[in-house]
Amino acid sequence: CLDGSPPGYHLHRGFGSGAQNWILQMEGGAWCNDELSCYLRSKTAYGSSLYMGSWNFSGILSNDPNMNPDFYNWNRVFLRYCDGASFAGNSEYRNGTKRLYFRGLRIWDAIVHDLFPEGLQHAEKALLSGCSAGGLATFLHCDNFSQLFPETTIVKCMSDAGFFLDVKDKSGYNNIRHFFRSLVKFQGVEQSLSEKCVNSHHDPYLCFFPQHALKHIRIPYFVLNSAYDVTQVDNIFVPLSSDPCGHWKNCKLNYTMCTPNEINILQGYRSQMLKALRSTKFLENGGGMFINSCFSHCQSEEQYSWFAPLSPKVHNKTIAVAVGDWYFGREVSVEVDCPYPCNPTCLKPNSLIQIVDLQGRAQNLNVTEKNPHKKNSCSH
């Protein structure tokens, strides 16, 4: 991990018909891109196994057939995230007595090879998945994961809330490009990026963006995302640098309080996401997607959003059913919701569960940079 402590994972054994099938779920938790942010991170569970505790297996990791009908009896692995670069860095930083280890790529390799003698090498079916920064990691590791298995193994990949857009914020400045560029350089991520993707772009760091990486993935891929992902809206599309006077504060805290103009801007963000997804043409290679209009972030690990009586639906399908239909080839699973506010199954912001989701799961990405093209003045 960042502080030099060993990485870790949680394993819940499969049974019955799922004993030879495996899910690897990669933990999310934003990133760090400089000495200070990575040092502070190294003092938390996102940068050190010394602070890690137990983990509740729910949603796609649940072992209850009533809560997880398709994957409940698979071997389920939760990979803890403690490198700060989506399991992709491979370098080291020293400044006097201070040392930081950027070992995401080695952590990924070590955990996978540790699981092989535990039964992963005999997998009949395998699914690599992840949430947020862990979802982004699946774009980086999908193809090399599939290459570990014989052709007889069914291998597929899924990202939950990991489709971070290469997009300008509402003021026209691309903060996320600046952030990812510095992240890739600082943590030595380039060797984890797709060679085909890197060869097709003038700047290798662009391949850290899922929309550019996905074009080159050959394995069937499923994209699960909110069209109004709260983490991306709060930190990338409407960061503090683009709203220094806090005009968007009420909208970001409670989307039912968004003004018509703010909703119109958010619809533009949704359109950019759908355009980016379609441009990858991943659906032509056995891909699937579930893009709902709920203001949320990470929906596969939470039971209420994955599969429950009041779970959000698109075309009368829950997320769990859509993912299962795609993985097992029961039917084409391409579910795109109508624009907000058309979906009545989305949890309302006054729901206690949704409030916990917005405040607890949507981590601060710390991607806000000073916009050199925007004056810091407040006006309506």
N, C-alpha and C positions, 0 to 999 in steps of 0.2 A: 504494500500500500504506500501512500505518499510518505508516511513517516518511517517506512522500512519494516513495518510489521507484516506478517504473512497474510495473504488474502484468505477468503473462505467462501463456503457455500452451504446451503441447507438442502438435504436430500430426503424426500419422502418416497419410499419404495412403492412400486406398482404391484398389482396383484391380478389374478385371474387372467382374463383375455388381454389385459393391458400390461402384463408383466414384461413384455419385450418391447414396449413402446416408451418413448422418452420426450418430455418437454423440458427445455432449458429456458428459464425466464431470467432475463438480465435486468437487474435493478436500475432504476433511474435516480436522478438527483443533480441535475445541472452540470456545470463544468467549472474549471478554473483555468486562467490563461496568463497568469503572471506570478511573481514570487509571493506577493502579499496574499492574494486570494488562495493560492495553493497551500501556503503555510497555515493560514487560518483553517482551511479545510482539513489539513492533516491532524487537527486537534478535535475532529469529530468522527462520527461513524462513517462519513463519506470519504475519509482519508486515512482511517486507521482501524484495524480489527480490534484494537484495545477497547474501543467504545461500542462495538457491535453487541446487540442482544439477540433475543429470539425473534422469530418472524412468524406471523400468522398466515397460513396457507389458505387463501380464500379465492373466490372467482375461478379463474382458469387453473388455479393450483389446488382447488378444493378436492377432497377425496369422497365427497358426498354426491351420489348420482342424481339426487334431487336438486343439487346446486350447480353441478358441472357434468351434464349428461354424457358428453362425448370423451372427456379426458380424465374423469375422476379416478380411474384405476391405472393410469399410466405412472411411470416413474417421473416424479416431478422435482425439478432442481431449481433453486433460487440462487443465482449468482450475485453475491454482494459486491457493491460498486464502491471502490475506494481509491480510484486512480485519477478521477477528474477529467478524463478525456474519452469517455465512452468505450472503455476497454481497448484503447487503440495506441496509446503513447509508448515510446520505447527510448527513453533517454534518462539523464540524471542532471540535477542542478546543484551546484555548490557555490556558496557565498560565505567565506570564512568558515565558521563552525556549523553553519546552517546547511543541511542537505535535504533535498527532496527527490524522491524516486518516482519517475514516470514510467510505470511498468504495466500499463493496461494491456498491451499486446501479450506480454509474458504471462500475466494473470489469466487471460483468456486461454492461452495454450496450456498452461499448467492445470487449470480446472478441467478442461476437456480431456486431457490425457490422464488425469487422476480418475475420471469417471469411466474411462474405457475398461479397465479391469473390474469395475463395479457392475459391468453389464452393458454399458453404452456401445461397446464394439459389436454387440450382437443385436443391436436395435433393428426391428422390423419397420418401425415408423418413428420419425423424429420431427420435432417442431422446435425451431429456434425462435424465441419471442422475447419481447422486452417492452418496458414502459418508459416514455420520455427519453432521457439520455440513453437509457438501455434500449429503447426502441430504435433510436438512431444507430446504436451499436450493431443491431441486426442487419442494417444495410451494409455495414462495413465487413461483417463476418459471414454473411449468408453463404456465399459461394465456397469459401474455404472450409466452412462447416460441412457442406455437402460432400466435399472431396475426401472426407475422412471415412466415408462409408462405401460399401460395394453398390453397384447399380441396382441391386435388388431392394435396397432400403429406400422407402418413400421418405424423402426429405423436403420439407417446406419451411418457409420463414414468415414471420408476422411482426409488424411494428404497431405498437399501441401508443398513440400521442407522440410519435417520434418523427413525424414528417415535418421537420422544421424548415420553413420556407426561406428561400433566397429572395427576400422581399424588402423593399424600402419601407421605412416607417411612414406614418401619415404626413410627416413634414417633407418627405422626399429624400431622406438620408438613410443609407444602408448600414445601420449599426451592427447588424448580425454578421455581415461580411467582415467588418473590421475585427469583431470578436473572434470569429472562427479562424481568420488568418493568423492572428496572434496565438491562438490556442494550438493550431497545427504546428507552428514553428517552435513554440516554447516547449511543447511536450514530445516533439519528434514523432508526429503522427503520420508523416508522409508514407512510410513503408507499409502502413495498414490500409492505404487507399487503393482502390481498384486501378491496376495498371492501364487497362483500356480507357478508363475514365480520365486518368491523369494525362494520357496521350492525346485526349481530345479537347483539353482545356489549357489555356495559356498559364493559368495559376492552379497548381495542384490542390490547394486548400478548398477550391470549389467542389471537389469530390467528397468533402465532408458533408455537404448538403445532400440530403436524401434524394431530391429530385434529379440531381445529376448522377448520383451513384446508381439509382434504380434502373436507369436505362441500360446498364451493363450487367445486371444480375440475371443469371440464366435459370435460377431455381424459381418455381412458383411462389409468388409472394402475395401476402394479404396486408392491406393498409387499413388500420382502424384509427379513425381520427374524428374529432369534432371539427366541424367547419368553422367554429368560433372558439378554438382552443384557448382557454383562459390564460394559460402560461404564455403562449405566443402573443396573444392580444396585449396582455399587461406589460410584457418585457421586450417584445420585438416590434410589434406593429404600433403600439401606443406607449413607448417608453417614457420615462420622466423627462428625458431630454427633448422630446417632441411636444410635451405638454407641461412646461415649467410652472404654469399658473394653476394647474390642477382642474382644468375645465372638464376633463374626462373622469374625475374622481368618482362621482356618483354612478356613472355608467359602469365603471370597472368594478365597483363594489356590489352593484345590483343592476343587472342588465335590463330589468323592467323599467329602470329610470333613464335609459338612454334616450336622447333626443332623436327626432326623425333624421336629422343630419348625421348624427353618430351612427345610427342604424344603417344609413345609406353607405357610410364609409366602411362599416363592417361587412356589408354585402359585397363591396369591392374586394375585400380581403378574401372572402369565401370564393369569389369568382377566380381570383389568382390561384388559390389552392387547387380548385378543380381543373383549371387550365394546366397547371404544373403536373398534376397527376396524369392527365390524359396525354400530355406530351411524352411521357416515358414509355407509353405503349406496353406497359407490363401486363395488362389484361390479356394481351395476345399470347402470353406464355403461361397460361393457366393461373393468372392472378385473380384476386378478388378484392373487394373493398366494402367498408361500412363507414359512410361519412354522414353522421347525424348533425342535427342543428341544435344540439344541447350545449350550453356553455359549461364545458367540463374539461378534465385533463386526466388521462389514465383511467380507462374504463374496464380493462380486462382483469385487474387484480382486485377490484372492489365487487363484492357479491351483489350489491343492490343494482349495479349497472351491468354486470355480466349476465346474470340469470336469476331473476326473482320476479314475484308477481307484479311489481310496479316498475320493472326495468324499462328503460327507453326502448322504443321499437322504431324500425323503419320498414314500411310496407308489411307491418304486422310481424316482423321478425325481431327477436332479441339479438344482441351481439353474439351470444353463445351459439345460437342456432345458425346464424349467418356464417360464423367461423367454421362450425362443424360441417355445414353443407359444402363449404369450399374445400376443407381439408379432405373429406372423404368422398368428394366428387358426387354428392347426392344431387346437386343441381347448381347452375350458375349462381354465384353469389356476388352480385354487384349492386349494393344498396346505397343510393345517394338520396339523402333527405331533401325535402323542399326547403326554401329559405326560412329563417326565423321570421315570424313566430308561429309557424304553421303546425309544429309537432306538439300535440297535447300530452304526449307521454314523457316529455322531458321534465325532470324534477324542477320545481319552482324554487327560486332563491330563498324563500322563507322556510324551506324544508331543512330540518336540522342536519340531515345527512349531507345535503348539498353544501351547506355552509361549512361543514367540516372539510368537504372535498376542496372547496375554493380556497380555504385558508390553510389547510394542512398539506394537501398534496401538490398544489401549484407552487413549486419552489421558485425563489427569486433567482433568475438566471444570471443576474449581474452583467448583462450585456450592454447596459446603457453607457454610451460614450458621449463626449461633447460633440455636438454638431457644429462644425466650423462654418456652415453655411446658414445657420439660423441665429438670429439675434435673441438674446435672453430677455425678452420684454413681454409683459402681460397685457393682453388686449382681448376683447371679445370679437 
